[in-house]
Amino acid sequence: MLSPSHPRARVVDRRPRPARTVFLAFAAAGLVGTLLLLHPAATQAPGGATGMEALFTAVSALCVTGLIVVDTPTYWTGFGQAVILALIQVGGFGVMTFASVIGIAVIRKLSLRSRLTAATEVKSFGIEDIRTLVISVVRISLAIEAAAAVVLTVRFALAYDEPWGSALWLGVFHAVSAFNNAGFALFSDSLMPFAGDAVVLLTVSATLVLGGVGFPVLMQLKKHLGTPRLWSMNTRIVVAATPLLLVVGTLYITALEWNNPETLGGMAPHLRVLNGFAMSAQTRTAGFNTIDTSAMDPATWLGMDLLMFIGGGPAGTAGGIKVTTFAVLFFLMLAELRGAGAVTVFGKRLSRAVHRQAITVIVLAVGLVATSTLLLMVLTDFSLDEILFEVVSAFATVGLSTGITADLPAGAQLVLIALMFIGRLGPITAAAALALQPRQTLYDLPKERPIIG
């Protein structure tokens, strides 16, 4: 065994750092978006946006969150809204994935570094067929967005007498925002004007759920929809957990808000269920709201905190810790309670590396949320339930709000910006990007076991 002081005990790993490249690419895209939104042509009022308004909006759009400090339809011009839409689309694809698309279009091939960074961003296990994977991501995204845009455009034009040009812009904007789970809307009160419109609510909900399950799941379902035995464990977990969480969220929100006159209480029974389902879908990190979120019962907020924290599927447009992480932790706990020697899911054994990764994500996420909540409690006078909701919404890139975001001081808004950024990249990717140069250790230390519990 080599001693730690031996010159060969540690070897510096000088390979490319894909996580750091992704981190810097997102930062650069956020800076470009901020500069574009600072241009006077981006705002309705003369003088342009402040630095904080531009930065917060750019990061929120790029990180497909939807939290806002200014009213999107009345504050930003058509140019400003187009910048926001472009940031949403790039952020939904992933900055390096988008760059890979440009590379494929221009030079018809990808360098090794481009394949590594794109694989890191889309959570691919290999780089051999990353070109096909990137093209598939783009095709699936555009196809679903186009289908949703057509339905919404026709609905806005025929049911709400919008001119076809305006209806098309509204349809495209909300379809892109929904699929990318961004939650930005061109209506000052989000989707509340459509609380009685099943076509709009179900179209938006279906679009955001498809975006939230993750590209690997969509691609596998496209190939093997009728043969579940060919699905990977990832697909099986996401397909099982997504409807379960939607139903649980619908029942929870509908039950707690059923008699609340400021939310569901004044609606017909079928509309209460419809809006309960729509709000449950939004907690999958979409961020639109069909009822007044700020008027909800604090108990409802708490349940929504949990749903937002879990989020959607991995390698998609949703945020949160991801349903796969939550499922791994659940099965890990179940195996420990049963005294099982291994953790099994759908007839397959999970490797211990997956155990460690899931626990790491959970610990990092809880730590970030707890620390950020404490910071905002020090910096503001808002209540704990309001602050916790806002913090979880930012970290999980949801965008639902109790209405306090615009009233937060600059320091608190910077905390939310950092949370959105880390939430979009993922805690592990962000930590890997910020970590020091990794060193490979060529020796093992002796084992010892502490008492747990």
C-alpha positions, 0 to 999 in steps of 0.5 A: 500500500502506498503512503499518502506522502509517496509521490505516486500516491496521487495522480492529477486528472487533467481530462476535460471537465464537462461539468465546468464547461456546461456551468460556464456555458449557462453563465455565458448565456445568462450574461448574453440574455441579461445584456439583451434585456438591458437594451432600451428596445426590450422594455415598454417604458423609456430608460430600459430595465434595471440590472437586477430586473434584466438579470433575474428575468434572464436567469429565470428564463434560461433556467426555465423557472418562471419566477418574475420581478416585473410583469412579462406582458406589460413590462417587456416589448415584443423584442424583450418577450422574444429574447425571453422565449429564446432563452427558454428554448435554449435553456430547455434544450440545454446550452451545450445541446443547443451549441451541438445542434449549431455545430452539427448544422454548420460543420456536420460533426462534433468534437470529442469535447462537444460530445462529452459536454452534450452527454453531461448535459443530457445525462447520457451514459455514453458519447458514441451516438450523441449526435443522434441523441442531440438531433432526437432531442431537438426533433421531439421538442419541436414536434411537441411544441408545434402540436401544442402551438397549433391547438392553442393558436386555434383556441385563442383565435376562435374562442377569444377573438384574438387576431390570427397573428396575435393568436399565433404568437400567444400559441407559440409562446405558451407552447414553448414555455409549457414544454420547457416547464418555464411558466412564463405567460403573456397574461398578467395573471398567468392562466387564471383567465382560462380557469374554465377552459378545459382545452387550454388547461389540458393542452398546457398540462399535457405539454408540460408533463411530456416535457417533464418526463425527460428526453430519454423516456420520450425517446424510449417510449417512441421506440417501444411504447407497446413493449414495456418489457424493453423499457429501462428502469429509468423509464419504468420509474418515471412512467409509474411515478408521474401519474401517481404524483399527478393524482396525489397532487390533484386530490391533495390540492382539490381537497384542501382548496375545495371550500376556499372562496379565493381559489376553488371555492367559487367554481363549479365542482367539475372546474374545481377538479380541473383546476386542482389537476392543472395546479398539480401538473404545474408543481411538476416544475411548470409554474403557470397558475390557474388560481391565485397561488398567494390565496392558498392555504399554507397547508396546501403550500406545504404539500406543493413544496414537496411535489415541487421538490421532487420535480419531474424526470431526469434529462428533461426540462423539469427541475427538482431532485427528480422522481428517479432520485426520490424513488431510489431513496424510497426503495433504499429505505424499504430495503433497509427496513426489511433487512434486505441485502440489496436494493431491488427495483422492478426485478433489477438490483441497484448498484451502490454507486446509485445509492450514494448518488441519490443520497448526495443529491438529497443532502445537497438539495435539502442543505441548499433549501434550508440555507437559502430559507434561513438567508431569506428569513434574515433578509426579509420580514415575510413568513416562513411558509411564504419564504419556503415556498419561494425557495423551493420554487426557485431551486426546483425551477418551478416558478410558482410564487406566493407573490413576494418575489418582486418585493424581495430586496436585491440580496434575497433576489440574488439568492433566488438567482443562485438557486435557479442556476443550481437547480437547472444544472443539478446539485451534483453538476454544479458541485462538480463544476465548482470543485477543485481539480479532481485527484485520483487516489491510488490507495485505500484507507482502513474501514471503520463503522460508526453507529447509525441511528 
